[in-house]
Amino acid sequence: MNDFNAIGTKYIDTFNTQDPVQRKQLIGEVFATDVSYVDPMAAVEGHDGVDAFITGAHQQFPGWTFRLVGDVDGHHDQARFAWGLGPEGNELLVLGFDVVNLDENGKIKAVHGFLDRVPGA
């Protein structure tokens, strides 16, 4: 049985980790080796692809943090959760939600991301 709240929390923690060594460690803990990640801004594969995507998000939005918005909902080998991105302590300027599929070890093997609000869009 999967702890979907823990998976969502660790996912967000991975996206917020600035240190490249720590982030790669978290990516290995959270994501399957052959993970695929697709959203309107990117389509990447594997740990290196996820790491490059997160690095790009930090470069595009320096000092901003990701936060879960509401509860994580899941069943079987899939979960969905809403998230936000914005300056620490301020309004969330980017809103989206992700649907993740898990492998038999509870690691994320696929991310299907959606953006609900993006500044300037």
Backbone hydrogen bonds in HBPLUS format (Angstrom, degrees):
<---DONOR---> <-ACCEPTOR-->    atom                        ^
c    i                          cat <-CA-CA->   ^        H-A-AA   ^      H-
h    n   atom  resd res      DA  || num        DHA   H-A  angle D-A-AA Bond
n    s   type  num  typ     dist DA aas  dist angle  dist       angle   num
A0007-ILE N   A0003-ASP O   3.04 MM   4  6.38 154.4  2.10 151.1 159.2     1
A0008-GLY N   A0004-PHE O   2.93 MM   4  6.16 165.3  1.95 151.7 154.9     2
A0009-THR N   A0005-ASN O   2.92 MM   4  6.06 159.3  1.97 147.7 153.8     3
A0010-LYS N   A0006-ALA O   2.90 MM   4  6.01 162.7  1.93 148.2 153.0     4
A0011-TYR N   A0007-ILE O   2.94 MM   4  6.05 150.0  2.04 145.6 154.2     5
A0012-ILE N   A0008-GLY O   3.07 MM   4  6.32 163.5  2.10 148.2 151.4     6
A0013-ASP N   A0009-THR O   2.88 MM   4  6.13 158.6  1.93 148.3 155.2     7
A0014-THR N   A0010-LYS O   2.90 MM   4  6.09 150.9  1.99 142.7 149.9     8
A0015-PHE N   A0011-TYR O   3.12 MM   4  6.51 155.3  2.18 147.8 153.9     9
A0016-ASN N   A0012-ILE O   3.00 MM   4  6.28 136.9  2.20 145.5 157.7    10
A0016-ASN N   A0013-ASP O   3.16 MM   3  5.09 128.6  2.44  92.6 106.2    11
A0017-THR N   A0013-ASP O   3.10 MM   4  6.20 119.4  2.49 142.1 156.0    12
A0017-THR N   A0014-THR O   3.32 MM   3  5.33 152.0  2.40 100.4 108.3    13
A0023-ARG N   A0019-ASP O   2.85 MM   4  6.01 159.2  1.89 157.0 164.0    14
A0024-LYS N   A0020-PRO O   3.00 MM   4  6.12 158.7  2.05 142.6 147.6    15
A0025-GLN N   A0021-VAL O   3.12 MM   4  6.37 151.3  2.20 143.5 151.4    16
A0026-LEU N   A0022-GLN O   2.93 MM   4  6.25 162.0  1.96 152.7 157.1    17
A0027-ILE N   A0023-ARG O   2.80 MM   4  6.04 159.8  1.84 154.0 160.1    18
A0028-GLY N   A0024-LYS O   3.08 MM   4  6.27 153.8  2.15 141.1 147.1    19
A0029-GLU N   A0025-GLN O   3.11 MM   4  6.47 137.8  2.30 140.4 152.2    20
A0029-GLU N   A0026-LEU O   2.97 MM   3  4.95 124.3  2.29  95.5 110.7    21
A0030-VAL N   A0026-LEU O   2.86 MM   4  6.03 151.4  1.94 158.0 165.8    22
A0031-PHE N   A0027-ILE O   2.86 MM   4  5.49 165.0  1.89 147.8 152.8    23
A0108-ILE N   A0030-VAL O   2.84 MM  78  6.18 166.0  1.86 156.5 153.5    24
A0032-ALA N   A0108-ILE O   2.76 MM  76  5.59 171.1  1.77 138.0 140.0    25
A0035-VAL N   A0032-ALA O   3.12 MM   3  5.18 148.8  2.22 121.4 117.2    26
A0046-GLY N   A0035-VAL O   2.73 MM  11  4.95 156.7  1.78 151.3 153.8    27
A0036-SER N   A0109-LYS O   3.07 MM  73  6.37 145.5  2.20 127.3 134.7    28
A0111-VAL N   A0036-SER O   2.82 MM  75  6.28 145.4  1.94 150.9 161.9    29
A0037-TYR N   A0044-VAL O   2.87 MM   7  5.25 166.0  1.89 157.6 156.4    30
A0044-VAL N   A0037-TYR O   2.83 MM   7  5.25 154.2  1.90 152.7 159.7    31
A0038-VAL N   A0111-VAL O   2.98 MM  73  6.10 160.8  2.02 145.6 151.4    32
A0113-GLY N   A0038-VAL O   2.75 MM  75  6.02 172.4  1.76 157.6 159.8    33
A0039-ASP N   A0042-ALA O   2.88 MM   3  5.41 165.6  1.90 161.2 161.5    34
A0042-ALA N   A0039-ASP O   3.23 MM   3  5.41 144.0  2.36 106.9 116.4    35
A0050-VAL N   A0046-GLY O   3.08 MM   4  6.41 161.3  2.11 154.5 159.3    36
A0051-ASP N   A0047-HIS O   2.90 MM   4  6.08 162.2  1.93 151.2 156.7    37
A0052-ALA N   A0048-ASP O   2.92 MM   4  6.08 158.9  1.96 146.0 151.6    38
A0053-PHE N   A0049-GLY O   2.98 MM   4  6.17 154.6  2.04 145.0 152.1    39
A0054-ILE N   A0050-VAL O   2.94 MM   4  6.21 163.7  1.97 154.5 158.1    40
A0055-THR N   A0051-ASP O   2.90 MM   4  6.09 161.2  1.93 150.0 155.8    41
A0056-GLY N   A0052-ALA O   2.94 MM   4  6.14 154.3  2.01 144.4 151.1    42
A0057-ALA N   A0053-PHE O   3.00 MM   4  6.34 147.7  2.11 145.3 154.3    43
A0058-HIS N   A0054-ILE O   3.03 MM   4  6.38 154.5  2.10 152.2 158.4    44
A0059-GLN N   A0055-THR O   3.02 MM   4  6.33 148.1  2.12 145.0 154.2    45
A0060-GLN N   A0056-GLY O   2.88 MM   4  6.08 152.7  1.96 147.5 155.0    46
A0061-PHE N   A0057-ALA O   2.90 MM   4  5.93 150.8  1.98 145.8 153.4    47
A0064-TRP N   A0061-PHE O   3.16 MM   3  5.64 164.4  2.18 133.8 135.6    48
A0065-THR N   A0086-GLY O   2.84 MM  21  5.67 161.8  1.87 154.4 149.6    49
A0086-GLY N   A0065-THR O   3.17 MM  21  5.67 153.1  2.24 141.8 148.0    50
A0067-ARG N   A0084-GLY O   2.83 MM  17  5.24 147.5  1.93 148.6 153.9    51
A0084-GLY N   A0067-ARG O   2.78 MM  17  5.24 148.6  1.88 149.1 159.4    52
A0069-VAL N   A0082-ALA O   2.88 MM  13  5.12 167.6  1.89 129.1 126.8    53
A0073-ASP N   A0080-ARG O   2.96 MM   7  5.38 171.3  1.97 165.9 165.9    54
A0080-ARG N   A0073-ASP O   2.72 MM   7  5.38 153.2  1.79 157.9 167.4    55
A0075-HIS N   A0078-GLN O   2.97 MM   3  5.72 153.0  2.04 159.0 167.5    56
A0078-GLN N   A0075-HIS O   2.96 MM   3  5.72 161.3  2.00 143.7 149.7    57
A0102-LEU N   A0077-ASP O   2.73 MM  25  5.03 162.5  1.76 147.3 149.6    58
A0079-ALA N   A0100-VAL O   2.94 MM  21  5.35 152.1  2.01 146.9 154.5    59
A0100-VAL N   A0079-ALA O   2.79 MM  21  5.35 161.1  1.83 153.8 160.4    60
A0081-PHE N   A0098-ASP O   3.03 MM  17  5.69 149.6  2.13 152.7 162.1    61
A0098-ASP N   A0081-PHE O   2.95 MM  17  5.69 155.6  2.01 160.8 163.0    62
A0083-TRP N   A0096-GLY O   2.91 MM  13  5.54 162.9  1.93 146.2 147.9    63
A0096-GLY N   A0083-TRP O   3.05 MM  13  5.54 160.7  2.09 154.7 154.6    64
A0085-LEU N   A0094-VAL O   2.86 MM   9  4.97 145.8  1.97 144.0 147.9    65
A0093-LEU N   A0085-LEU O   2.87 MM   8  6.01 126.9  2.16 137.8 147.2    66
A0094-VAL N   A0085-LEU O   3.01 MM   9  4.97 161.9  2.04 149.9 152.5    67
A0090-ASN N   A0087-PRO O   2.96 MM   3  5.43 155.8  2.02 144.5 142.4    68
A0095-LEU N   A0117-ARG O   2.93 MM  22  4.94 153.5  2.00 132.1 139.5    69
A0116-ASP N   A0095-LEU O   2.74 MM  21  5.33 154.0  1.80 135.0 142.4    70
A0117-ARG N   A0095-LEU O   3.06 MM  22  4.94 157.5  2.11 138.2 135.4    71
A0097-PHE N   A0114-PHE O   2.96 MM  17  5.38 152.0  2.04 139.8 147.7    72
A0114-PHE N   A0097-PHE O   2.84 MM  17  5.38 147.5  1.95 157.0 167.9    73
A0099-VAL N   A0112-HIS O   2.94 MM  13  5.12 156.4  2.00 135.1 142.8    74
A0112-HIS N   A0099-VAL O   2.80 MM  13  5.12 158.0  1.85 155.0 162.0    75
A0101-ASN N   A0110-ALA O   2.91 MM   9  5.11 154.9  1.98 141.8 148.1    76
A0109-LYS N   A0101-ASN O   2.74 MM   8  5.71 163.5  1.76 153.2 159.2    77
A0110-ALA N   A0101-ASN O   3.35 MM   9  5.11 147.5  2.46 138.5 136.0    78
A0103-ASP N   A0107-LYS O   2.75 MM   4  5.48 153.8  1.81 154.7 163.3    79
A0106-GLY N   A0103-ASP O   3.01 MM   3  5.36 166.9  2.03 117.6 120.3    80
A0121-ALA N   A0118-VAL O   3.09 MM   3  5.47 159.2  2.14 134.9 133.8    81
